Amino acid sequence: MKSWWLSISPRERRMVLLAGGSLLLAILYWGMWRPFQQSVTDAERQLKMQQETLSWMQLRAPDAMALRGGGRSVDLGMTLEGVANQSARQLGLSLTRLQPMDKQLQVELAPLEFERLMNWLVIMERDYGVTPQLIELAREGGKGMVRVRRLQLGRG
């Protein structure tokens, strides 16, 4: 390589150096600077879109909260046992055992349809603020029937 470099004329050496320098600058620009600049531009654009989404969501939050509550206020005055008994009676469910546990209630039910169980849980959450803390189900007999092995209810 050194013998080749010494064999070419000084004019050709300047041209090779100029071409090599230009090639190096082009590689640095298109290989490093341009992708970096593009990623910064993309990140700024994405940040702006997320800020717009956040401001839209903050503007719509009261509407969402009103819809989530269904316009109803949650009745927190009843005990967990009272809520379980009253709501189960409304849907015709048979509670076989209620056992208070600290601030929770463990419930056992007779086998029932999965859909009725879900409806009961939705009513308790929507109307009374009672949510399942733990639930264990097992398939029971016919299609869609379940046995509640363990259900712990609580508030909050």
C-alpha positions as CSV (number, residue, x, y, z in Angstrom):
1,M,0.0,0.0,0.0
2,K,2.9,2.3,0.9
3,S,4.7,1.6,-2.4
4,W,1.5,2.4,-4.3
5,W,1.0,5.6,-2.4
6,L,4.5,6.7,-3.2
7,S,4.2,5.7,-6.9
8,I,1.3,8.0,-7.6
9,S,1.8,11.7,-8.4
10,P,1.1,14.4,-5.8
11,R,-1.9,15.6,-7.8
12,E,-3.4,12.0,-7.6
13,R,-2.6,11.8,-3.9
14,R,-4.6,15.0,-3.3
15,M,-7.5,13.6,-5.3
16,V,-7.5,10.3,-3.3
17,L,-7.3,12.2,0.0
18,L,-10.2,14.5,-1.1
19,A,-12.3,11.6,-2.3
20,G,-11.5,9.6,0.9
21,G,-12.4,12.6,3.1
22,S,-15.6,13.1,1.2
23,L,-16.5,9.4,1.5
24,L,-15.7,9.5,5.3
25,L,-17.9,12.6,5.7
26,A,-20.8,11.0,3.7
27,I,-20.6,7.9,5.8
28,L,-20.6,9.9,9.0
29,Y,-23.5,12.1,7.9
30,W,-25.8,9.4,6.4
31,G,-24.7,6.6,8.6
32,M,-24.7,8.4,12.0
33,W,-25.9,12.0,12.1
34,R,-29.0,11.6,9.8
35,P,-30.4,8.5,11.6
36,F,-29.9,10.3,15.0
37,Q,-31.6,13.4,13.8
38,Q,-34.5,11.4,12.4
39,S,-35.0,9.5,15.7
40,V,-35.0,12.8,17.6
41,T,-37.7,14.2,15.2
42,D,-39.7,11.0,15.5
43,A,-39.5,11.1,19.3
44,E,-40.6,14.8,19.4
45,R,-43.6,14.0,17.1
46,Q,-44.6,11.0,19.3
47,L,-44.3,13.1,22.4
48,K,-46.5,15.8,20.9
49,M,-49.2,13.2,19.9
50,Q,-49.1,11.7,23.4
51,Q,-49.5,15.1,25.0
52,E,-52.5,15.8,22.8
53,T,-54.0,12.4,23.8
54,L,-53.4,13.1,27.5
55,S,-55.1,16.5,27.3
56,W,-58.0,15.0,25.4
57,M,-58.3,12.2,28.0
58,Q,-58.1,14.8,30.9
59,L,-60.9,16.8,29.2
60,R,-63.1,13.6,28.9
61,A,-62.3,12.2,32.3
62,P,-65.4,13.6,34.0
63,D,-67.6,12.0,31.3
64,A,-65.9,8.7,31.7
65,M,-66.3,8.7,35.5
66,A,-70.0,9.5,35.1
67,L,-70.5,6.7,32.7
68,R,-68.5,4.3,34.8
69,G,-70.7,4.9,37.8
70,G,-73.7,4.7,35.6
71,G,-75.0,7.8,37.2
72,R,-75.6,5.9,40.4
73,S,-74.1,6.5,43.8
74,V,-72.6,3.5,45.5
75,D,-74.4,2.4,48.7
76,L,-71.6,2.0,51.3
77,G,-74.0,1.9,54.3
78,M,-74.8,-1.8,54.2
79,T,-72.6,-4.5,55.7
80,L,-70.9,-7.1,53.4
81,E,-73.3,-9.7,54.6
82,G,-76.3,-7.5,53.9
83,V,-75.1,-6.7,50.4
84,A,-74.5,-10.4,49.6
85,N,-77.9,-11.5,51.0
86,Q,-79.9,-8.7,49.3
87,S,-78.2,-8.9,45.9
88,A,-78.3,-12.7,45.9
89,R,-82.0,-12.6,46.7
90,Q,-82.6,-10.1,43.8
91,L,-81.1,-12.6,41.3
92,G,-82.5,-15.7,43.0
93,L,-79.1,-17.1,44.0
94,S,-78.7,-19.5,46.9
95,L,-76.0,-18.6,49.4
96,T,-75.0,-21.7,51.4
97,R,-72.5,-20.1,53.7
98,L,-71.3,-16.6,54.7
99,Q,-68.3,-16.2,56.9
100,P,-66.9,-12.8,57.9
101,M,-63.1,-12.6,57.8
102,D,-61.6,-9.3,59.0
103,K,-62.8,-6.7,56.5
104,Q,-63.9,-9.3,53.9
105,L,-66.6,-11.9,53.6
106,Q,-66.1,-15.5,52.4
107,V,-69.1,-16.8,50.5
108,E,-70.2,-20.2,49.3
109,L,-72.9,-20.7,46.7
110,A,-74.9,-23.5,45.4
111,P,-73.9,-24.5,41.8
112,L,-75.2,-21.9,39.3
113,E,-74.8,-20.6,35.7
114,F,-71.6,-18.7,35.1
115,E,-73.5,-15.8,33.6
116,R,-75.7,-15.4,36.6
117,L,-72.6,-15.4,38.9
118,M,-71.0,-12.6,36.7
119,N,-74.2,-10.6,36.8
120,W,-74.3,-10.9,40.6
121,L,-70.7,-9.7,40.9
122,V,-71.4,-6.8,38.5
123,I,-74.4,-5.7,40.5
124,M,-72.5,-5.8,43.8
125,E,-69.6,-3.8,42.4
126,R,-71.8,-1.2,40.6
127,D,-74.4,-0.7,43.3
128,Y,-72.6,-1.4,46.6
129,G,-68.8,-1.1,45.9
130,V,-68.2,-4.7,46.8
131,T,-65.6,-6.5,44.6
132,P,-64.3,-10.1,44.5
133,Q,-60.9,-10.2,46.2
134,L,-60.4,-13.9,45.4
135,I,-62.4,-16.4,43.4
136,E,-62.0,-20.1,42.7
137,L,-64.4,-21.8,40.3
138,A,-64.8,-25.3,39.1
139,R,-66.9,-26.7,36.2
140,E,-70.1,-28.3,37.5
141,G,-72.3,-30.7,35.5
142,G,-74.0,-29.1,32.5
143,K,-72.8,-26.5,30.0
144,G,-72.1,-23.2,31.6
145,M,-72.6,-24.4,35.2
146,V,-70.0,-23.6,37.8
147,R,-69.4,-24.4,41.5
148,V,-67.8,-21.5,43.5
149,R,-65.1,-23.2,45.5
150,R,-64.0,-20.0,47.2
151,L,-65.2,-16.4,46.9
152,Q,-63.9,-13.6,49.1
153,L,-65.6,-10.2,48.8
154,G,-64.4,-6.9,50.1
155,R,-64.6,-3.2,49.5
156,G,-61.9,-1.2,47.9
